[in-house]
Amino acid sequence: MSTPMFTSPEETSTPLLAVDTGGTFTDLVLLVDGTIRTLKVPSTPHDPSQAVLDGIREILGESQEFALLHGSTVATNALLERRGARVVLVTNEGFEDVIEIGRQDRPQLYALVGHRLPPLVDRDDRIGIPGRLGPQGEELSPLDSNRLAELADNIRERGAESVTVSLLHSYANPAHERAVAKAIVEGLGEPGLPVSVSSEIVPEFREYERTSTTVLNAYVAPIMDRYLGRLAEEAGAIRVSIMGSNGGALPIERARREPVHTVLSGPAGGVVGALTWARRSGFESVLSFDMGGTSTDVSLCPGRPLRTREFSIGGQPAAIPVIDIHTVGAGGGSIARVDAGGALRVGPRSAGAQPGPICYGNGGTNVTVTDAHVWLGRLPADAFLGGARTLDRDAIEPPLRSIAEALSMSLEEAAEGVLAVADTAMERALRVISVERGYDPVDFAVVAFGGAGALHVAELTHRLGARTALIPPDPGLLSAYGMLASPVTQEVSRTVLLHDGMDDIEAELADGLDKLETGARESMVDEGVAPETLTVERWIDARYHGQSFELAVPADGWVEAFHTAHHERYGYRRDEAPIEAVTLRVIASAPPSDLGATQLDSKSGTVEARPVTVVYDGVPHEAMSIWRSDLGPGVTLPGPLVVQEYSGTAWVPPGWTLTVDAWGTLRLTAD
């Protein structure tokens, strides 16, 4: 366990524990009696809940009341690995193939024969029923009562584990979907199957995206229900919340009912945590750089986390609000290899938690990014996890030599080559979210976290042309810390399709927003949120008449706000053109627990350091290895430096300077 590096001036009445499950480690951050304690335990891929339960017992010790906030990758992995439930889709007769037709886009633009992943529901598991609503919610033909009575038997015969109901225009009138869902639930009896209804999951137009999102929810519902049910039963917490993909926390009941909102659960916490610490250090615009054991997640925050609804996972669109995060398969556990053409490749395959990198001594045989750092001396073998564990450097040599000989390189050149290839993949990801979207990285600070982020951030900051890199306290646990800093939120929406030339449009919009706000407030209060703590944002997705996609703008003054937003995004505005209000959105939020971080106490005396040899740019350098806990505010040290702490190690190359600010954040700047 690490020494606390940030504290709260006020004691919390109930300990609050945040847990982030990663591919290699499961991270725990406990806020109790005004202080924060941390712990990392190996993940258990065969049963992710086991690592969570083991970590809870270790960090809490004797039994005590606590509240649990969890960032889960269970839904994400189930979708990526395609090991979810068998889903039966009930839809309108004649529209059974909507999820297969999609948008007819080509995943491989120049391939003579394109290939795409098959839909999550087999053709034989799609049931079409008579009955139709029009685009205004009017009934064009009624549901067939005889077909409704047969639905349960048809679903049972197919061996379904979960059910999706998605009918045309249910966003305008959910009556048909509710009738179908009721017939299924009553017909199946108890215990029934989870039934995901599109008008409840995403009551918006675009039938393909709405159907796909609801299918995704049904696909992971049984797995998440079992997983979260076990946590709720065995963790011993008085309250369990789940980190949502939009950067807010969800009550566990809603997460079990709508697990699709957890598909970016862990990475979202990291973005919130990165921005929280950057603001304390005086930076509002940041590029978050989260390098863990399996992958790297990056996100651009120009003063706030950016959200998007144009999101897909495993080739399936998900029309849910998520923090805009770009992921690449480069992490500390990414495996290096020489391909058939003689080129060095790194990732996306990872050594994971078992066996892990070679240096962990758990039977790993493939050279990883972590092994390269250990071989080059940037990750001292005797100080892993705060000195609690020793890494096996000697075991790296034989597999690394095989790579070096295949490339006609020295061992050190091969190790630096592994890092350079990984850096290139991560640089590309950072440019996708910044340069390719019209943002200049020079205007942003790069915030590094995750277990391996601080080892790479100086090189990536240099490549991007940014000026400053920030490394918050306990960077390897920042995603879990970000969960503590996240508000409790609920976003509700409804498609309206109104244009600004219609009579009484403002009254209709206000009435629609009022109803959404009332529903969101009531739902949050029912989930235990104090009504006086709630704040509400009201948004409208708008577009020029004839356009295919929308921009989200604040509801107050939405017409001018849309013109302005369109000009900023596309470089022009059409003041004479009619504007459509497509979808209304309301976001209700309750503030997170008061973490009350305090500035560091000043330290006197010299910083204790020991010399270590580090290879950089092909040359051995004598660097200083120091413990982060020995650094006080205002300390300035030149590179090369290795800064060690419990949850991660930072590498400061020659030509860079490290400065410690008042909050304990490390600032890296090039000389």
Secondary structure, DSSP 8 states (H G I E B T S, - for coil): ------B-SS--SS-EEEEEE-SSEEEEEEEETTEEEEEEEE--TT-HHHHHHHHHHHHH-S----EEEEE--HHHHHHHHT----EEEEEETT-TTHHHHTT---SSTT-SS------SS-GGGEEEES-EE-TTS-EEE---HHHHHHHHHHHHHTT-SEEEE--TTTTT--HHHHHHHHHHHHHH-SS---EEEHHHH---S-HHHHHHHHHHHHHHHHHHHHHHHHHHHHS--SEEEEE-TTSSEEEHHHHHH-GGGGTTHHHHHHHHHHHHHHHHTT--EEEEEEE-SS-EEEEEEESS--EES--EETTEE--S-EE--EEES-STTEEEEE-TTS-EEEEEEE-TTTT--GGGTSS--S-BHHHHHHHHTSS-TT-BGGGTB---SGGGHHHHHHHHHHHT--HHHHHHHHHHHHHHHHHHHHHHHTGGGT--GGGSEEEEESTTHHHHHHHHHHHHT-SEEEE-SSGGGHHHHHHHT--EEEEEEEEEEEETTSTTHHHHHHHHHHHHHHHHHHHHHHTT--GGG-EEEEEEEEEETT-S--EEEESTTHHHHHHHHHHHHHS---TTS-EEEEEEEEEEEE--------------S----EEEEEEETTEEEEEEEEEGGG--TT-EEESSEEEE-SS-EEEE-TTEEEEE-TTS-EEEEE-
